Amino acid sequence: MNKTMKLLWSARILKDTKGQDLIEYALLAGFVAVAAGAIMPGVADSIGMIFSKVSNTMSTAASQGAS
């Protein structure tokens, strides 16, 4: 019975796609930002600053979550 339950849970995990849309939208936003930076050089500095703020915020959150 135990092996059957493990097999069922494994099948459920493989079919789970709830976070897939969020990742796709984040990638799309990143590609748009890179394209905007390439097309409009004046915007590149602003985009770089935004990405660095996001990176710092995520690093802070990760370090607080690990503690």
Secondary structure, DSSP 8 states (H G I E B T S, - for coil): -HHHHHHHHHHHHHH--TTHHHHHHHHHHHHHHHHHHHH-HHHHHHHHHHHHHHHHHHHHHHHHHH-
